[in-house]
Amino acid sequence: MALVGVGAAGCADGPRAGDATPPGNPQISDVAERFWDWYQGWHPLEATYLGGHEFDDRVPDATPQGRELRRSSAAAFFDELAAIDIDDLGAADRLTYLALEQELGSELARQVCEPDVWVVDHREGIQLAFLNVVSAQPVETPEDGERMIRRWNAIADYLDDYVSNLRSGLERGRVAARPSVDRTIVQLDALLERPADQWPFYAPAGVSLDSWPEESRRRFRTEVREAATLRIRPAYERLRDFLRDELYPSSRTGGEVGLASLPGGPECYLALIHDFTTLDLTPNIIHETGRLELAGIQEELRALGETALGTSDLGEIQALLRDDPAMHFQWRGEIVSTAERATERALAVTDDWFGITPRAELTVRPIPSYEAPQSIVAYYRQPAPDGSRPGIYFVNTYRPDIRPRYQAEVLTFHETFPGHHLQTSIAQELEGIPEFRKHLGATAFVEGWALYAERLADEMGAYSGDLDRLGMLSYDAWRASRLVVDTGIHAFGWTREEAVQFLRDNTLLAEANIENEVDRYITSPGQALAYKLGQLEILRLRSEAESGLGKDFRIADFHDRVLENGALSLPALREAVESWLSEREGRPAGRR
């Protein structure tokens, strides 16, 4: 099913599709343009997804020399940026400066973690990125085919370099946590049970190539099959064997699954906190914020539980929702159709709440079978900027009987309208800002907006009933719990079992999702902090706007001001919103 975007409406101020690019500082524009070229070269799979097909023949450079070149290049860009006086820039260029500062600062700060030598990721690892890029890589011309063959043949070399890096980390005591390694092995085992001709890499050999010369068509199909069968599949086997036979026995377990047990782990965690949240916060502050937020949300859960289920006891609410088969799906198609219907309801009222709306289409699909058993409940993949691919909301239809009905709508609103699809598509369609700001940005903004959107959907009247609103509150409690659990694991020595028990006691998550989520936090330290901290900042800015503007406050105007500059860091977002409020209130704007 494809859902059409609602069309780009306009307000009086702020960049959007159709605007002419305003004149700006040529120095900052030059740095921004060259940074984007550099970024795509270092992230060629992402470039392919975004339509940068000149990089379709490349894989990332995982060699030690390549990693050092990436670090030195980022440092050189950072020095160039630091030489520009931010106080001499206009408002739009200031935001570009702050966005570049955040991107480059995060790139350099993360180096303390040395992720290339120890990270194993069952959710977003390179083993999945290679499988998934097939759907975004064109084969319309023989030249496209040549680029694909070069990339396909390079995948094996990358995977071997990845194993070499992990082996060097193992020798230095830097190794992934066992849950991450175990789930990745299970994932690779399932993939390797299938013959090579059923892998995504093999599929292009069966594409119709009628417009190609016969010799080009024959050679392409032969080379695709040989690369998939003789190079890529054996490289995946070597990766699986290394993880199973060498890394798994030494992987971190018990109270050492967190970053604190790694050499330099505490410093790494602080760098990741800033990277994902764009805030300078300590684990202690985040941990206590989570506990306070959770207590308030649980009071809301008790009140709504009395209305919807006849009980205000949190344990009874949990049991009624977790244990009743009627609260879970029965067949795969229900999961997809529920997501489609919820998206349609939110889409129908979007114009009432936003002045700027996206053109990009959206479709709902099941998560691929090779990925689903080890994957999360759902995720969103952004559209191609040129319109050749819609935004895709992937839902996990594996074992529908463990998928809660009451959380399906809140998840959909998070990922589609008014959440990720609306925000991401608006950013991609903006004009008058540098290209990198359309596609990159702060996780705290992106995920904070999507969490904000979950409750906004209730204001918009998009939920079906009280059970679905319970799902909304359950998701907010879950995100507050993340602040407690993520810091517990990575700063305070919690075991996997302690984290699982905390989520079991304090949220309405289904049992099957709890272990998946804890393993996600173990695998991706700091990422889960972005949601609640970003939401809280957006809510604070909205409250300040409502208070400052009084009867002149319009919710669509506020949303447009939040979304019209791309995914800013939270400090930059505050500067942009406060500047708008200052103009509306006729007072001087503050600066950092």
N, C-alpha and C positions, 0 to 999 in steps of 0.2 A: 504494500500500500504506500502511495506517495501522498504526502500532505503538502499543499502549496503554501509558501510563505504569504503573509498578508499584505505585502507591498510596502515600499519605502515611503512613508508619509514624511512631512517636513515640519519643523518648528523654526522659529526665527533665528536662533543662534546655535552654533556648534556644527562641526563638519559632518557631512553624510554624502551618500551617493549623489553625483551630479554637481557637487560644489566644485568650483575651480580651486586649484591648489594655491593657497595664499603665499605671498612672498615671505621668505624666512631667511635666517642666517645661513649663508652658503657653507660656512665651516661645519656647522652641526649637521646640515643636510648631507654633506659629503661623507662625514664619518658614518652617519646612519645608513647611507646607501652601500658603502663598502662593507660595513658590518653585516648587512643582510646577505651580501654575496658570500662573505666568509662563512657565515652561519650555515647557509645552505650547502656549501661545500663540505663542511664538517658533519652535517646531518643530511646526507643525500637521500635517505629513505623518507624522511619528513619532507624534503623538497619535492620528491615525487608525488606525495599526497597533496601537496599544495600547488601542483602544476608546473614545477620547475624541472621540466623534462630534460634539460641539458645535463642533469646529474643522474640520469637513469642508468648509466653504465657503472656507477660507483657504489661501493660500500664504505662504511666508516673506516678510518685508519686506526686500528687497535694496536699497532706496534709501539714499542717504547719511544721510538723516534717521532712517530706521529703524535703521540700524546704530549710530548714535550713541545713540539711545534704548535699544537693547539694552545697550550698554556702560554707560550711566549707571544703568540699572536694576540690572544686576549689581553695580555698585559700591555702590549703595544697600543692596542685600541684604548685601553683604560687611560694610559698616559696621554694619548691625544685628546681624549675627552676632558681630562683634568686640566689641560692647558687652556680650555675655553672658559671664560668667565661667565658663570651662570647668571650673574646679576645684570649682564648686558643683553640677555635674551628676552624676547617677547614671551607672552604667555604660552603660545603653542610650542615654541622651541624649548621653553623650560620643561614642558612635559616630555618632550623627546629626550632631552638631556637626562631627566630623572629616570626615564625608561631604559635608556642605554646604560646608565650608571647601575641600575638594578641588574640588568642582564649580565653585564661584564663583571660586576662585583660578585654576583653569585657564582659565575663560572670560575673565578679565581679562588673564592672562599671554599668551594667544594673540593679543591685540590688537596686540602688537608685530609680529606677522607680517602683519597686514592681509590675511588670506586672501581676502577678498571681491573684491579688485582684481587677483588674479593666478592663483588656483588653477583649473586645468582638470583634471578627474578622470574618466578613462575607466572607473573601477571603481565609484565611489560618487557620481558627480556628480549634479547636480540633474536633468540630462537623463534619467537612469535612474530617479531617485527619483519623478519625475512618472509615468513609464510604469508603474512597479511599484505605485504606490499604488492603481491601479484595482482590483486584486484584493482590497484591504482595505476599500474604500469601499462601504457598503451603499446599495441603491436599493430599499428595501422599501416606502417610503411616498412620496407626493408631496413631503413636506417633505425627505426624503432627496434626491429628485431636484432640488429647488431648490438645496440646498446643493452638489450636484455641479455643476450648471450654473454657479453663481457661481465655484466653484473652477476649472472648465474654462476659463471666460472670463478668469480672472485669470492662468492659466499663461502666456499670451502676454506679458502685461505684465511678469511676473517675468523671463522669458527676455530681453526687451528691456532690463530694468534690469541683468541679469547682463552682457550685452554692453557696456552703458554703463560698468559698473564695470571690466571688463577693458580697455576702451579707455582709461580714465583711468589704470589701472595701467601700460599700455603707454607712455603719454606720460611717466610718471615712472620708467621703467626697471625696473618690477616686472612680470615676465612669466613665464609657465609654461615648463617645460622642454619641448623638442621631442618626446620620446617620448610625453608625456602629451597634447600637442596633436594629434600625428599619429594616435594610437590613437582619440582622440575623434572626429576627422574621419572616419576609416574607419567607426567605429560609426554616426555620423550619416548617412554616405553610404548604408550598408546599410539603415538605417531609411527613408530618403527614397526609396529605390528601390521601396518598397512603396506602393500606393495608400492613401489615408487610411482607407478602409473596412476595411483590415487592421491598423490600429493599435489598441492597447489602448483608447485614448480613445473610439474609435467603438463598441466592443463593447457598452456599456450600452444602446445604442439597440435592440439585439436581445434584451434580457432580457424575459422574460414579466412583464407588469405587469397581470395580469388583475383584481387587486383595486382598481386605480386607476380614478377616473372617466375616461371616454373622452377628455374635453377635456385633462385633465392628462397622460394617456398620450401623446396626439398631440403636445402642445406639448413635452413632455420629449424625445421622440425627434427632433423637428425641431431643437431647440436643441442636443442632443448632437451631431448630425451637423454642424450649422453651426459649432459651436465647434471640433470636431475638424478639419474641412475648411478653414474660412475663417480661423480664428485660430491654432490650435495648430500645425498643419503649416507654415504660412508662418513662424511664429516659429522653429521648428526649422530651417527653411531659412536664415533670417537669421543664426541662431547658427552654423550650418555655414559659411556664406559668410564671416562675420567671422573665424572661426578659420582658414579656409583662405587667405583673401586678405590679411588684415591681421596676424593674430597669428603664424601659422606662420613667416613670413619673419624675424621678430624673436625667435622662441623660443630658449631657451638650449640650447646644444649643447656637445659636447666636455667639457672640464674645468669648464665652467660649468653643467652640469646640476644641480649640488648647490646647497643653500641658501647656501653661503658666497659665491656670486657675486651674490646679491641685496643691495640696500641693507638693512642691518640683519639680514642673513642669519644670522650667528653667534649673535646674541641670540635670533633667532627659533628656531633649532635648540635652544638650551638650554631655551627655554620649552616646546618640543614634547617634548623628552626628559622633562622633569618632568611634563608633562601626561599622556603615555602610560605612563610607568613609575612615577610618584608618588615618585620618588627624585631626590636631588640628586647626579647623577653627571656627570662630564665625558666628552666624546667619547673622550679618551685612555684612561680607565679602562674604558669600555665596549668599546672596540676590543681592548684586551689581554685582557679577560675572554673575549671571543669566541674569540680565538686559543687560549687555554688550554683552554676547553671543547671546542673543535673537536679539538684534539690528543688529548684523552682519549677522545672518542667514536670517533675514527678507529681507535684501538687496539681498541675493541670491534668495530668493523666488520671489521677484519682477522681477528680471532679467529672471528667468526661466518661470515665469508666462507670460511674454511678448511673449516668444517663443511658449509656449505650449497652451496658452489660449487667446493670443492677448491683454492682459492687464497687467500692472505692478502695478495696484492699489490693495493693499492687501485686502481691503473690497470686491472688485469685484471678486478677486480670491477665497476668502472664499465663497461667494455666489454661484459662478459657481460650485464649488466642493460640497458644502453642499446641495444645493437645487435641483440639477439635478438628477432625478431617475436613469439615465443611468450611473451615477458615483457610484452607489451602486449595490450590488448583488441582484439577483431576486430569486434564490433558493439555498437551503443549499449545494447541491453537488458542486456548482460553487466555494464555499469558500474552500472546501477541494481540489478540482482539481487544483485550482490556486496555492495553497500552494505546492502541489506535483510537479507541473511543475517548479516553481521557485527554489525549492530545487534541482531538477535534473540539472538545468542550472548551479547553483553554484557548485554543486558536480563535474560536468564535468571538471571544470577548477581548482579545488582545488590544484592539484599536482603542478601547475605552481606557486603557491603562498605560499606553505608550504612544508617543508621537512618532518616534523613529521605529520602524518595524522592518524585518528582513524580507528579501525576495527569495532567498534560497529555499528549495524544497526539502522535505524530510521524509524518510521512510523508516519503517520498523522491520527488523529482521532478527531471527534467532542467532545467538552466538554460535560460531562454527563448532561442529561436533568434536574436533580434535582439541579444542580449547575449553569447552564448556565444563567438564567435570572438575577442573581445577580453577575455574574462573569465578569472579564475583557475580552478583545477581544481575547486573546490567552495566553497560557503558555506552558512551556516545562518541562517534567519530565525525569530525567536522566535514563540511562539504568542500568540494574543489572550488577554488575561487572563480574559475572560469565557467562554472555551472555544469560541468560535464559529469559531476557526481553529486548526489544530494547529501545532506546530513543524514547519518544513519544512527538510529537508536537500536543497539543490540541488546536483546533480552535473553536471559538464560532460561531455556526451556528444558534443560536436563533435569530429570526427576521432578516433574511438576508438583507431585504430592508434598514436596518440602518447600514449595514457594508460597508464601502467605498472600492471600487475596487482599488483606487489609493494608498491605504496604505497596501494592502495585501502582496505585494512583499517585501517591507521593513521590515514588521513584520516577514515574513518568514525567511529572511536572518538573522535577529536578533536572532531568536529562533533555527535555524537549522545550515546550512552552510552559511557563515563562522563563525556563532555566537555560541550560547550556546552548541549545540550538538557537534560541533567540539572541542570547548575548554574543555567541561566537559568530553567528552570521552577520549581525549588525557590525561587528568589528571588521570582518572581512570586506564588507561592502562600503566602509567609510572611504571618503576621499579627502585629500588635503592633509594626510598624515603619512609619515614614512612607512614603507611596506612592512618593516619588521613589527611595527606596532599593531598591524592588522592581524598578525598570526601568533606572536609570542605574548608574554605577559605574566603577571604574578599569579601563582596558584591561589593565593588568598583572595584575590579578586574573582577569579573564575569560579572557584568552588564556594567562596563566600556568597557570590551572587546566586548560585544555584541553590544553596541552602536557604537564602533569603526568599527565593522564588517558591519554595515549598509552602511557606506560610502565606505568601502573597497570593498563591492560587486559591487559598481559602477566602481571602478578601475578594477575589474575583468570582467567587461562587462556583468554582470548578469541581469541588469534591462531591461525590455521590451521596454521602451520608455520614453518620457519626462513626461508624466503624472505620471508614476511610480517613476521617479526621484523627481517630486514634492512631492510625498509621502515620499520619503527619507528626503527631506528638512523639510517637515512638522513634521516628527518625531524628527528631531534634534531640531527644534524650541520648540516642546513639552517638550523635556528633559531639555532645557534651562529654559523654563517657570517653570518647577518643582522647580528649585532652588529658584525662586521668590515666588511661591505659598506655598511650604512646609514651608519655613521660615515665610512667611506672616501669615499662619495659626497658627503656633506653637510658634512663638516668638513675633509677632507684632499684635496679636489680630484680624486678619482678620476673617470675618464671612464666612460661606459656600458660601453665595451668592456672596461675593466679589471675592472669589477664582474662582467660576464658571465664573463670568464675565471676569476676567483676561484671562482665557483660551479661552473664546469665542472671545475676541478681538484680541488675539495675536497668536493664532495657527489655524491650519486647521483641528483640531479634529472635528469629527461629533458630533452633539448635544447630541446624546444618550451616547457617550463615555465621554463627558465632566463631567457630573454629577457622573458617575461611577469612574472617575479618582480622582475627588476632594474627594469623600468619601474614596477612597483608601488612599490618603495622610492623611486624618483625622484619619483613623484607624491605619496606620503604620507610625508613625512619623519618619522622617529621612531616610527611606528606599529609597525614590525617589531621594535623593540627590546623591546617589552612581553612577548613570549612567553617567551624564555629567562630574562630577569631575573625575571619573575613565577614561573616554574617553580622557579628556584633558591631563591627565598625560601620557597615552600611546602615544598620539600624540606628546607631548613634547619629550618623549624618542625617538620616531622615528625621529623627526627632528634633535635631537642631534646626533643620529647614522648616519643619512644621511650626516650631516655636518662633523662629525669626520672622517668617512670612505671614503667620496667622491666617486670616481669611483669604489671603492672596496665594496660599500654598495650593499647587495643583500636583497631584501624584504623577501624572504623565510627564510634567516638566522635570520633576526630580529624577525620575527614571531615565529620561533622556540625558540629563547632565551626568549621571553616573556612567551611562553606556557610550557616550558619544566620543570618547577618547581611547577606546580599546581597554585592554586589561592592565590598568595602572597598578603600581605598588600602592599599598594602603596609605602611606604618607602622601604620595602624589595625588591619589584620589581625594584625600582630604583637602589638599591645596586647591584642586580644581573646583570642588563643591563650595568651599569657603569663598573662593574668588567670585563664583556665581552669586552667592548670597550677598557678598559685599556690594556687588553691582546692583542687585535688586533693592538692597536696603540703603544704598547711597552712601556707603562708608568705605574708607580705604581698605584694600585687600591686604591680608597678612602674607608673609613669605617665611620660608623655613629659615 
